[in-house]
Amino acid sequence: MARKIRVLVGKPGLDGHDRGAKVVAAALRDAGMEVIYTGLHQTCESIVEAAIQEDVDVIGLSILSGAHMTLFPKVLNLLKKRHASDIVVIGGGIIPQADMKKLEKKGVKKLFGPGTPTSEIITWIQEATVKKRSRPKRGTVKPTKKLRQKAAVKRRSGKKSARQKKKPKHKKK
């Protein structure tokens, strides 16, 4: 039996409105996902710590306070420092379209606006985690001695990798 998708729903900062986060959390739970709801007034550090301890696949942040341009990048940076950048970060709330584009460029995978059907959020998470789960789990893959030796022999022999062979040859004038 495959492990259920694990989602942490967090409310960082001073925002005290959590109705939407609770609705989304309940919908995700009803869709068969394991949901960890951190509650109101959490720090970015506590959200990232909980996400790592709970081994979640996705962090969903709900931000209605207008601090999205500070809080999302902070969570992303903390994940990177903790070598947990493979955790998908999504969010929702009152976020202008221009800011959504900036945040997605910084690494937030998806932002959902007010009125987004929960079915759309569920489908997006399911599709995103299928791709993520096909990769090895964080910190579990280390090259074996045999693989390192094989790579060293290839480098010494001068054989070109498939990537090197595909490079276009430029004609000299």
Protein Blocks (a to p, Z undefined) as FASTA:
>chain_A
ZZddddddddehjbfbfklmmmmmmmmmmnopacddebghiafklmmmmmmmnopabdcd
ddfkopmmmmmmmmmmmmmmnopampccddedjddfklmmmmmmnopabdcdehiafklm
mmmmmmmmmmmmmpccehkaccdfklmmmmmmmmmnopacfklmmpccdddZZ
